[in-house]
Amino acid sequence: MVLKSVSLKGVVVKSSVSLREDQHAFAKALVGAGRFPSLSAVLQHGLELLQQQEVDAQADRAALQVLLQQRAKGSFISADQLRAKLTNPSR
């Protein structure tokens, strides 16, 4: 299958990709149902979703890193103190 891929700058690049039969049938069904104008549009949308997923995952990792750094600067309690707090939460 040959498809068109749009970069961030809008330049169209033709690429050849291999799909499993079920993937091809699914993409064709989406086009047939009118959800997308072409197989290329289906694949482009899928790549855009993957790009957004990666951006979101990077943001999550960065936020977690900040949280871990903040926590590392805080006070720590021993395992015994933690057990005591869990056993008697009103303390």
C-alpha positions in Angstrom: 0.0 0.0 0.0 1.2 3.5 -0.8 0.1 6.3 1.4 0.6 10.0 1.8 2.0 11.3 5.0 1.8 14.9 6.1 4.6 16.3 8.2 4.3 19.2 10.6 5.4 21.5 7.8 2.6 20.2 5.5 5.0 18.6 3.0 3.5 15.4 1.7 5.8 12.4 1.5 4.7 9.1 -0.1 5.6 6.0 1.9 5.0 2.3 1.5 3.7 0.4 4.5 2.7 -3.2 5.1 -0.5 -3.9 7.0 -2.0 -7.2 8.2 -5.1 -8.2 6.4 -7.3 -7.4 9.4 -5.7 -3.9 9.7 -6.3 -3.2 6.0 -9.9 -4.4 6.2 -10.5 -2.2 9.3 -9.0 0.8 7.6 -11.0 0.2 4.4 -14.2 -0.2 6.5 -13.6 3.2 8.2 -13.2 4.8 4.7 -16.3 2.9 3.5 -18.3 4.2 6.4 -17.3 7.7 5.6 -15.3 8.3 8.7 -12.1 9.1 6.6 -11.7 10.1 3.0 -8.8 7.6 2.3 -6.6 4.9 3.7 -3.9 7.5 4.1 -6.1 9.6 6.2 -6.8 6.6 8.5 -3.1 6.0 9.0 -2.3 9.7 9.4 -4.9 9.9 12.1 -3.5 6.9 13.9 0.0 8.4 13.8 -1.4 11.7 15.2 -2.9 9.8 18.1 0.4 8.0 18.7 2.2 11.3 18.7 -0.2 12.8 21.2 0.1 9.7 23.3 3.8 10.1 23.4 3.6 13.8 24.2 1.2 13.0 27.1 3.5 10.2 28.3 6.5 12.6 28.3 4.5 15.2 30.3 3.4 12.5 32.8 7.1 11.3 33.2 8.2 14.9 33.7 5.5 15.6 36.3 6.4 12.3 38.1 10.0 13.3 38.1 9.2 16.7 39.7 7.0 15.0 42.3 9.7 12.5 43.1 12.3 15.3 43.5 10.0 17.2 45.8 9.3 14.1 47.8 13.0 13.3 48.1 13.6 16.7 49.7 10.9 16.1 52.3 11.1 14.2 55.6 11.0 10.4 55.7 9.7 8.1 58.4 10.9 4.7 59.3 9.0 1.5 58.5 8.1 1.1 62.1 6.6 4.7 62.2 4.7 3.9 59.0 3.3 0.7 60.5 2.3 2.6 63.6 0.5 5.3 61.5 -1.3 2.6 59.6 -2.3 0.7 62.7 -3.5 3.8 64.5 -4.4 6.5 61.9 -5.6 9.0 64.5 -2.1 9.6 65.7 
